Amino acid sequence: MSPQFIDAHAHLAERAERVGPEKITELKRLGIQTSIQGGVGPQDWERQLKLAHLEPDFFKPVLGLHPWWVLEHSREESLQALEALERLLGSNPEVVALGELGLDFFRDQERDPSGVQREIFERQLGIARQRDLPLVIHSVHAHEVTLDILERHQKSGSGVPLRGIVHAFSGSYEVAQRYLELGLKLSIGPGIAQSGRFKQLKAALPRLAPSDWVLESDGEGHELFQAARAASGLTGESPEAVLERSSQSLARIFLS
């Protein structure tokens, strides 16, 4: 039986001009049978939904306002986009999660002085709760603030565990534990294969339970196997075993 791997996070809609039948056939031949996307903004949402209509078993749309998009637009434009997002969610039940949503203080080194990133993040958390959708969290140089917002959001929901992933996680074991306590999984991308980088993550991964993390390509799909090989080198498992377990976790989060 051929492998049935799931990519936790890809951006195929951004590369829509290169995503044709041949590309999908190639990814399926490699064993990737399902590709969960990452939302950026309104144009990306439309491209995702078109791809999902063409290949509904393969493309799983995830719609949300990426913090980069929020940084590049006004508050009013972001609020209007959220209204459009809610309309799309109401008419497209194939959407499997809300994201990417979160904070990025690398792009915004002043750490969101206007509070707009935080506001749009919190509004999206509310939408996800109303729609009972898992989350795809983006947090770059912002874990403390992100965790504070998520912890308050969880408490306001009677402490019900959150569902979803922390995309491209590269933090420490201690930070990982706080996300895990909220109910989220850590999504590990191909960056872990880079020599001399992601030292905190490389130290944390062997200490984490195998069920705590999943794998993503954060790209066109084939990068998923780079992540699997690097992770397996740290845990002592085979890349196939790591991918199989990751895929089982992702199916429970996004496809059940």
C-alpha positions in Angstrom: 0.0 0.0 0.0 1.4 3.4 -1.0 2.0 5.9 1.8 -0.7 8.5 2.7 1.1 11.4 4.1 -0.4 14.8 5.1 1.5 18.0 4.8 0.6 20.2 7.8 1.2 23.5 6.1 1.9 24.5 2.5 1.5 27.5 0.3 0.5 26.0 -3.1 -2.1 28.8 -3.8 0.7 31.4 -3.8 2.3 29.3 -6.6 -0.9 28.6 -8.4 0.6 29.1 -11.8 2.9 26.1 -11.1 0.3 23.9 -9.5 -1.1 21.8 -12.3 -2.0 18.1 -12.7 1.7 17.2 -13.1 2.6 18.8 -9.8 -0.2 17.1 -8.0 0.7 13.8 -9.6 4.3 14.3 -8.5 3.4 15.0 -4.9 1.1 12.0 -4.7 3.8 9.8 -6.2 6.0 11.0 -3.3 3.3 9.9 -0.9 1.6 13.3 -0.1 -2.1 12.7 -0.4 -3.4 15.7 1.4 -2.0 19.3 1.5 -3.3 21.6 4.2 -2.8 25.2 3.2 -1.9 28.4 5.0 -4.1 31.5 4.5 -2.6 35.0 3.7 -5.3 37.3 2.5 -8.3 37.7 0.2 -6.6 37.0 -3.1 -4.9 33.9 -1.6 -8.3 32.7 -0.2 -9.9 32.8 -3.7 -6.9 30.9 -5.2 -7.1 28.3 -2.4 -10.8 27.7 -2.9 -10.4 27.3 -6.7 -7.7 24.7 -6.1 -9.8 22.9 -3.6 -12.7 22.7 -6.0 -10.4 21.1 -8.6 -8.8 18.6 -6.2 -11.0 18.4 -3.1 -9.2 15.4 -1.6 -5.8 16.9 -2.0 -6.2 20.6 -1.3 -7.6 21.6 2.1 -8.1 25.3 2.4 -7.2 27.3 5.4 -8.4 30.9 5.4 -7.1 33.7 7.6 -5.4 37.1 7.7 -1.6 36.6 7.9 0.1 39.1 10.2 2.3 40.2 7.2 -0.9 41.1 5.4 -2.2 43.0 8.4 1.1 45.0 8.5 0.8 46.0 4.9 -2.8 47.2 5.1 -4.8 49.7 7.2 -6.9 48.7 10.2 -10.0 49.5 8.1 -8.9 47.2 5.3 -8.2 44.4 7.7 -11.6 44.7 9.3 -13.3 44.7 5.9 -11.2 41.6 5.0 -12.5 39.9 8.2 -16.1 40.6 7.1 -15.3 39.0 3.7 -13.6 36.1 5.5 -16.8 35.4 7.6 -18.9 35.4 4.4 -16.5 32.9 2.8 -16.5 30.6 5.8 -20.3 30.6 5.8 -20.5 29.5 2.1 -17.5 27.2 1.9 -17.7 24.2 4.4 -14.6 22.7 2.8 -12.4 25.1 4.8 -10.7 23.0 7.5 -9.1 25.7 9.7 -8.6 29.4 10.3 -5.1 30.8 9.8 -2.5 31.9 9.5 -3.3 34.2 12.4 -1.0 35.6 15.0 1.8 38.0 15.5 5.1 38.8 13.8 7.5 41.1 15.6 10.3 40.3 13.2 8.6 42.2 10.4 7.3 44.7 13.0 10.3 45.4 15.3 8.4 48.1 17.2 6.2 45.2 18.5 2.8 46.4 17.3 2.6 49.9 18.9 -0.8 50.5 17.4 -2.2 47.2 18.6 -3.7 46.4 15.2 -1.9 43.0 14.9 -3.2 42.0 18.3 -6.7 43.2 17.5 -7.0 41.3 14.3 -5.5 38.2 15.9 -8.0 38.3 18.7 -10.9 38.9 16.3 -9.9 35.9 14.3 -9.7 33.8 17.4 -13.3 34.8 18.1 -14.3 33.8 14.5 -12.6 30.4 14.9 -14.5 29.8 18.1 -17.8 30.7 16.6 -17.2 28.4 13.6 -15.5 25.6 15.7 -12.5 25.7 13.5 -8.9 24.6 14.4 -6.2 27.3 14.4 -3.0 27.7 12.4 -0.9 30.0 14.6 1.9 32.2 13.2 4.2 33.6 15.9 7.6 35.1 15.1 9.7 36.8 17.9 6.3 37.1 19.7 5.8 34.0 21.7 5.2 35.7 25.1 2.5 38.0 23.7 1.0 35.2 21.5 0.8 32.9 24.5 -0.8 35.5 26.7 -3.5 36.1 24.1 -4.1 32.4 23.6 -4.2 31.7 27.3 -6.8 34.5 27.9 -8.8 33.3 24.9 -8.9 29.7 26.3 -9.9 30.9 29.8 -12.7 32.9 28.2 -14.0 29.7 26.6 -14.3 27.9 29.9 -10.8 26.4 29.6 -11.7 24.1 26.6 -8.5 23.0 24.9 -7.6 24.7 21.7 -7.2 22.7 18.5 -4.6 23.4 15.8 -0.9 23.8 15.1 1.8 26.4 15.8 3.2 26.8 12.3 7.0 26.7 11.8 7.7 26.3 15.5 11.4 26.9 16.4 11.2 27.8 20.1 12.5 26.3 23.3 11.2 23.3 25.2 9.7 25.6 27.8 7.8 27.6 25.2 6.7 24.4 23.5 5.2 23.2 26.8 3.0 26.3 27.1 1.6 25.8 23.6 1.0 22.1 24.3 -0.8 22.8 27.6 -3.2 24.9 25.6 -4.0 21.8 23.4 -2.0 22.9 20.3 0.5 20.8 18.3 3.9 22.1 17.2 4.4 22.0 13.4 8.1 21.5 12.4 9.2 22.7 9.0 12.3 22.2 6.8 14.2 24.8 8.6 15.2 22.2 11.1 17.4 20.7 8.5 19.6 23.8 8.3 23.0 23.4 9.9 23.8 25.7 12.8 20.3 27.1 13.1 17.2 26.3 15.1 19.3 25.2 18.1 16.5 25.6 20.6 14.2 23.4 18.6 16.8 20.8 17.9 17.5 20.5 21.7 13.7 20.4 22.5 12.6 17.9 19.9 14.1 14.7 21.6 12.5 15.8 24.9 9.0 16.2 23.5 6.5 13.3 23.2 6.2 12.0 19.6 2.5 13.0 19.6 3.4 16.6 20.4 4.5 17.6 17.0 3.7 17.3 13.3 5.6 18.0 10.0 5.1 20.7 7.3 6.7 21.7 4.1 5.8 25.4 4.3 6.2 25.5 0.6 5.4 23.3 -2.4 5.3 20.0 -0.7 8.6 18.2 -1.4 10.2 20.1 1.5 8.2 17.9 3.8 10.7 15.1 3.4 13.6 17.4 4.4 11.8 18.1 7.6 11.1 14.4 8.1 14.7 13.3 7.6 16.1 16.0 9.9 13.5 15.2 12.7 14.2 11.5 12.4 17.9 12.2 12.9 17.1 13.8 16.2 14.6 11.2 17.5 16.1 8.0 16.1 13.0 7.0 14.2 12.8 6.5 10.5 11.5 9.4 8.3 8.5 7.2 7.3 7.5 6.5 10.9 7.7 10.2 11.7 5.6 11.1 8.7 3.0 8.4 9.4 2.5 9.5 13.0 2.4 13.2 11.9 -0.2 12.4 9.3 -2.4 10.5 11.8 -2.3 13.5 14.2 -3.1 15.9 11.4 -6.1 13.8 10.3 -7.5 14.0 13.8 -7.0 17.8 14.0 -8.2 18.9 10.5 -10.1 16.1 8.8 -12.2 14.4 11.4 
